[in-house]
């Protein structure tokens, strides 16, 4: 596996690969890799001739008093995991290259960023979309792969790609969970033993809501109330939001209808975790 740090070298590599007739897949990450990331890498390897994975802890998507300074870093282990997953290139840009002195340009996506994580982290999606656009412009992939645990982020990226007529396909991979149901996340490393047990309230709440829908429940407020009760039983849990919403606009629903997204953001002992599932209709 080749490591590339320079932006111009990365672009030259990609263009040479595409001139040679290769399809190029791209998996952007912030490192501290887990099976969720690696499943996207393997999906890219299966679909594309060349797979590039990037590691860049993006300062622009962290707000004041968030965890930028302590975000987990384990580059050597990440490099080994990517190599074993079949990645061809590890792209390691620096913050100085991505945001050079005098940087003044930011990208925003309206409406779909106004709710859920965008409401509680108002600068988050501006930072995410700006860096994703820059990385796509540098790597120039045929297909970029994103996980469905960050479902709002996935939809925001799709919206940006559509609205700006970018020549890249966006593919997604399902949430990967631990054996006990906890959605895999780099931030799970922050959890103490007690927090790790408490964090299972997210998947328990989603499972209970899904079962209620399969049993015929259609009233969104009843689902929100039941999920809140499950989470509040954990003394270490602090709810950011519990949403039953449209899976593309993220507007809250009163009734489930054909399809709904159930999404949660909960702080467990100070660690903010998210999770979600699709209920009703055909899952996407």
HUVENDA-V301438 format. One record per run of one state. SS is the DSSP state (hx for helix, st for strand, lp for the rest). FROM is the first residue (numbers start at 1). TO is the last residue. If there is no record, write none. Layout:
<<SS;FROM;TO> <SS;FROM;TO>>
This chain:
<<lp;1;1> <st;2;4> <lp;5;6> <hx;7;19> <lp;20;23> <st;24;29> <lp;30;34> <hx;35;47> <lp;48;49> <st;50;55> <lp;56;58> <hx;59;61> <lp;62;67> <hx;68;70> <lp;71;74> <hx;75;85> <lp;86;88> <st;89;91> <lp;92;94> <hx;95;98> <lp;99;116> <hx;117;120> <lp;121;123> <hx;124;139> <lp;140;142> <st;143;147> <hx;148;163> <lp;164;168> <st;169;173> <lp;174;176> <st;177;177> <lp;178;182> <st;183;183> <lp;184;185> <hx;186;190> <lp;191;192> <hx;193;198> <lp;199;199> <hx;200;214> <lp;215;218> <st;219;219> <hx;220;232> <lp;233;236> <st;237;245> <lp;246;251> <st;252;252> <lp;253;254> <st;255;255> <lp;256;259> <st;260;268> <lp;269;270> <st;271;279> <lp;280;284>>
